[in-house]
Amino acid sequence: MPLVAGGVAEAFEKDVQQVFRGGQRHLVVDLSGVAAIDSAGIRALVRGHTTAQRQGGGLRLAAVRPAVQAMFEASRLSSTFEIYDSVEAARLSTWPWRAVATLLAGAVLCSALVWAGLKWPVQLTGFDPVTEAALERGQKGVPAHHLQPFVELAKLVAAVLIGALVTAVHTPVSRDRPRSLEQAQTLLCVSGAMMMIIIGNSLARAFGIAGAAGIVRFRTPVDDPKDVTILFLLMGLGMATGLGAFAVAGLGTAFLCITLVVLDRLASQRSRILKLEISAPGRVFPTSQVEAILVQNGVVFEPREISQGKNDITVTFHTWLDLPASLDELTAQFMAEGTGVSAVSWDQVKREKP
């Protein structure tokens, strides 16, 4: 059966919205019986997709036929929808597999660090009791343990894993956060471990590294204070790892990851709410083109008002945008040739919650 205008697409859109109003957040649409689709059918799917986003869920498509897939590609929406080969595959995708894998990996890593720190509280610092006592008496040339290089390597590996875990858990405010900052977080943890390995018990080495660090100048600005704080915390966890205090590093990592998750859940402002007014000449509004641009840019929207002027038509949307989203870039996309839009304006929406 085709999903086209004339009653079918409109009824489908009504049913989808009714499902979401009933409290469902995740919806799988089986398109195996849909042989064709037009702009009205695509609009129904787009509005279902944005409603799911607004409720923190998702709309997934299953068993899409080639003709329907071709319409998605022509509308530049093939990468917007999550499309699966079967309904079962789409249902399985609703599970937060990445979060589960991160949780399991974090639990294993922190448990292993705490276990190692409790089992070898002295040996992992790089000195056994005999060597440490000899150093306290001022003896020189005390030979290191023959496995010492591998112990130091284990510290660096642990620092890499700690940095990678915290980076995976940390949700940035800005989706435009550079990839280099994520890598820097992991490397900073490693650098903390490396510095403590090199310093050891030498005060002279500590002053030498401090002087060398003073020469380094970072030119990349970090806009989010939360990112800056995490960099310092990762440096501290790396230093604990370099000292061989694996129990402290493991417990500190677990505490930091749990704190980040809790703070992310309690965050009140994740997006900004703006009123978007778009005008088009004539009496027909380019709904498909406008909604396609909004969906492609990850903008959650809700149509509110339609006003017909003498020579144009204006539609008002309420939109929920990520904090770093560029309004100038979005406006340029709306005003591009071929969209049929003549004017775009953005205004603040007060006392409105998504």
Secondary structure as GFF3:
##gff-version 3
##sequence-region A 1 354
A	DSSP	alpha_helix	8	21	.	.	.	ID=ss1
A	DSSP	beta_strand	26	30	.	.	.	ID=ss2
A	DSSP	alpha_helix	39	54	.	.	.	ID=ss3
A	DSSP	beta_strand	58	62	.	.	.	ID=ss4
A	DSSP	alpha_helix	66	74	.	.	.	ID=ss5
A	DSSP	beta_strand	82	84	.	.	.	ID=ss6
A	DSSP	alpha_helix	87	93	.	.	.	ID=ss7
A	DSSP	alpha_helix	97	119	.	.	.	ID=ss8
A	DSSP	three_ten_helix	123	125	.	.	.	ID=ss9
A	DSSP	alpha_helix	129	136	.	.	.	ID=ss10
A	DSSP	alpha_helix	148	169	.	.	.	ID=ss11
A	DSSP	alpha_helix	179	199	.	.	.	ID=ss12
A	DSSP	alpha_helix	203	215	.	.	.	ID=ss13
A	DSSP	alpha_helix	225	242	.	.	.	ID=ss14
A	DSSP	alpha_helix	246	266	.	.	.	ID=ss15
A	DSSP	beta_strand	271	281	.	.	.	ID=ss16
A	DSSP	alpha_helix	287	296	.	.	.	ID=ss17
A	DSSP	beta_strand	300	308	.	.	.	ID=ss18
A	DSSP	beta_strand	312	322	.	.	.	ID=ss19
A	DSSP	alpha_helix	327	334	.	.	.	ID=ss20
A	DSSP	beta_strand	343	348	.	.	.	ID=ss21
###
